[in-house]
Amino acid sequence: MNKTLLIIALTWLTNFAAFAQSGDVEMATGLRSSGKIWVVVLVVLTLFIGLFIYMFTLDRKIKKLEKDK
């Protein structure tokens, strides 16, 4: 029962996401035409790199604590 409900929910969400992506976004077109899209990409990339470094150091600290225990 739970698997069936999960499959139905995932199918519905997939269809909903497909319909939500139709159309042209004016903001993205404006950012691309002015070259500011690269600033957005750089900021997002910086955030992901920072998050990756934070998670890596946190994992090392947790492993060290588990090893000492």
N, C-alpha and C positions, 0 to 999 in steps of 0.2 A: 504494500500500500504506500509506504513512504517513498520507495523508489519510483513508483508511477507518478506520484505527486511531484517529486523532484524533477523528473523528466519533462512533465508538462510545464512546470514553472520555467525551466531552462529554455524550452522551445519557445514559450511565449516571450521571454526576455530577449532571445535572439531575434525574433521577428520584430519586436518593438525597437531594438537597436538598429536594425536594418532600415526601418522606415524613418527613424530619427536622423539618418545620415543623408537623406536626400535634400538637394537644394544647394545653392551657393552661399557661402558665408562672406558677407561684405567686409567684415573686420579682417579676416585672413587675407583677402584679396588686397586690401589696403596696406597691410603690413608687408606683404610680398612685394608689392609694387614700389614701396618706399625703401625697401631693404632692411626694415626694422625687425623682420621675422628672425634674423640671425641673432638679434639681441635676446629675443624670447627663447630661442634654442639654447643660447649660451647660459642664460639664467636657469633654465630647466636642467641642463646638463650639470651645471655647478651644484644644484640642489641634490641631484641624484648621486653625484660623486661624494658630496659631503655626507649624505645618508649612508652610502656604502662604507665609507671610512669609519663612521660612527658605529655601524653595526659590526664591522670587523674588529674594532678595538674592544667593543663590549663583549663580543664572543671570546676574545682572548682573555679578558678579565674573568669571565665566568668559568672558562676552562681552568684557569689558574686557581680559582677558589675551589672548584670541584676536586682538583688534583691535591690541594692542601688538606682537604677534608678527609 
